[in-house]
Amino acid sequence: MRKTLSPLIPARANSKLKVIGRHLGPLLLSSGIAILGYAGFQYGAMIYEQRQLQTRWREQQQRAEEQHSRAALRESNLARISIPSIQLSAIIVEGTDQASLLMGPGHLIGTAEPGEPGNAVVSAHRDTFFRKIMNLTPGTTVLIERGGRIFTYAVEGMKIVKANDRSVAAPTSDNRLTLVTCDPAYYPGPAPQRLVVFSKLVSAPAPSPSVAALKPLQAIQMKPGAVKKAHAGGIIR
């Protein structure tokens, strides 16, 4: 004999689903608001830190402009990186740990200082400061301003390496600037690879424009979820 289901069973199931829906909806809404609020707070903190760094950098530029000495360059520990073709302009911070990269592009400790002979490695997250470096092509100009001088680099090429590949940070005898970010750009969570852009100094350092004539930093454009993914840790580990 074929068994028939009680008509009460579907009714009970629907009732349970309605109860779950009533509780789940507000919970998801609250979670979304919390995530957006946290991302907004981190974005605001990033802008604030960059503005504070810009003030310090301008002061160092002013002192170097007045002294015109090699010592002034050594004492200037802040540098600005600018890539006009992708509208990037930011102050470089020291270190590539999580906290540093939330403030700006980070200089990899142990590599040459930006503008100095050797291989200077600078990294940033794929969805904040370096979100457009995949668009760079050979010959693209990259500028470093530090110690009252401007250093002009030209992109030579790029490649993708594994996340733990530190060969890109190897010392060099010439003056190079290596930019590193996570890859793939839209990978959810910690990315397994790194996109590396290689550039080389192409002209002798020139006096930086007068501090009074320097343009302020542009606001940083972030992709949705940028802050959340940024907590994965440093670029080069």
N, C-alpha and C positions, 0 to 999 in steps of 0.2 A: 504494500500500500504506500503510495506517495505521501510524504510528509509535507504539510503546508506550514509556512512560517506565520507566526502570529502577526497580525497587523500592528501590534503594539511595538514590535522591534524597530521598524523604520521610524516610528514616531519618537521613540526614545533616543535613537541615534541623532535625529535632527535636533532634538532638544539639547543634547550634549554639545553638538556643533555650534548651536546658537550661543550657549554659555561660554564656550571657548572663544568664539568670535567677539563677544562683548568684552572679554578680558584682554584678548590678544591685540585688538585694535588700538586701545589707548597705550598699551605697553610699547608697541612698535612706534607709535607717534612720539612718545616720550623719548625712546631711544634715538630716533632720528633727530629730534631737537637737541638732545645732549651731544650727539656727534657733531652736528653743525656748529653748536656753540663752542665746542672744544676746538674744532678746526678754525673757527673765526678767531678765537683767543690766540692760538698758535700763530696764525697769519699776522695778527696785530703785533704780537711779540717780535716776530721776524722783521717787520717793517721798522719797529721801534729800535731794535738792535742795529739794523743797517744804518739808520739815521744817526745813531750815536757813534757808530764806527766812522761814518762819513765825516762827522765833525772832527774827530781825532785825526783822521787822515788829512783833512784840509789843513789842520794845524801843523802837521808834520811837513806837508808840502810847502807851507809858508816858511817854516824855519829853513828847509833845504833851499828854497828859492833865495833866501837872504844870505845863506852861508856859501853856497856853490862849492861844496867840498865832498870828497869821497867819504869822509867821516859822517856827513849828513845822510848819505845813502845808507850806510851801515846802521845808523841809529833809527832809520825809518822802517819800522817793522810792519807797517800796514801798506798794502798795495791795492790798487783798483784794477780790475779786469774789465775791459770793454770790447765787445764784438759788435760793431755797428750793423752788420748785415742781419743780425737776429735780435737787435734792440736789447742787448745785454749790457748792463752796467752795474757792478756790485763790488763791495769791498771784500777782500779775501781775509778769512779768519785763519788762525793757526790751529791745525789739527783736523782730523777727519772722523772724529767720533760722533756719536749721535747728537750730542748737545751742540757741538760746533757747526754741524751741517744744517741745523735748524736756524742758525744765524746768518749763514752765507756760504759761498764756496770755500772749501777748506784746503789749506796747504798741507801736503803730506809731510809730516815731521821726518827729518832725516834726508830729505831731498834738497836740492839747491833752492835758495830763496828766489822768488820770482824776479827776473831781471838780472840775476847773477849767472856767471858761467856754470854750466852743468845742466842737469835735467830737473827742472822744477815741475813737480806734479801737483795739480790742483783738481779736486773732485767736488761734485755737487750732486744733489738728487735729480733724477730724471724728470720729476714733475714740478720742480721749482726753478732754480736758477739755470740748470743745464737742460731744460726741457726741449730746446730747439737745436742742440749742437749736432744732432744727426743730419741737419740740413747744411752743415758746413761742407765746403768743397775745396779742393787744392787751390791755393792762392788766396784764400780768404784771410783778411787782416784780423789779427788779435792784438790788442794793445794792453800793455801793463804800465801803469803810472805809479812810480814809487820814488821817494827821495828827491822830488823835484825833477825827475827825468821820465821820459816816455820811451818805452821799449816796444819796437814794432816787430811782430812775428807774422809769419805766413804759414797757413796750414799746408802740410805736405801730404797728409792722408789719414786714414782711420782704419781700425780693425776691431773685431770682437774677440775677446778672450774670456777664459773662465774666471769666475769670481776670485779664486785664490791665486791667480797668475800675477806675481809681483815683478816679472821681468820688465814690464813697462815702466817701472820706477828705477831701473838700473842707471847708475851714473853715466854721464857722457862727458867728453872733452870739450864739446862746443856748447853753445847757449841754446837750450831747448825748453819748450813749454809743452807739457803733456796734460791733456784734459781727460778726465775719467768720469763716467756716470754708469748707472745700472742699465741693463738691457735684458730682455726686450722692454721697450718703454711702457707697454700696457700690461706687463706681467703682474698677476695678483700676488702680493706678498713679496718676500725677498727674492730678487732676481738671480738667476743662476749664472749670468754672464755680465761682462762689462764692455761698454763701448768706449774705445780709446781714440782720442784725436791727437795727432802729432803735429807740432809746429816748430819752426826754427827762426831764430833772430835773423832778420834780413837787412837791418841797417844799424849804424852806430846809434847808441842812445842819444836822444835829443832833449833839450830843455823842455820840461812839461809846460803846457799853457799856464798863464798866470792864474793863481788860485781864484782871483776875482772873476775870471772869465769862465771858470769851470761850471758845467751844467750840473744841477742836482741829480741824484739818482732817480731812476724811474721806478714806479711801483712794480712790485713783482707779481706776475700773473701766475696763478697756480691752477692746476687741474683739479677737478673734484676728487676728493680722497687723498690729496697729496700729503697732508699732514699725517694721516693714518698710516700710509705706506712708508713715510719717512722714519717711522719708529722701528724699522727693520734693523737699523744700526748703521755703521760706517760703510762707505763705499769700498775702501780697500782694507781688508782685515789681515 
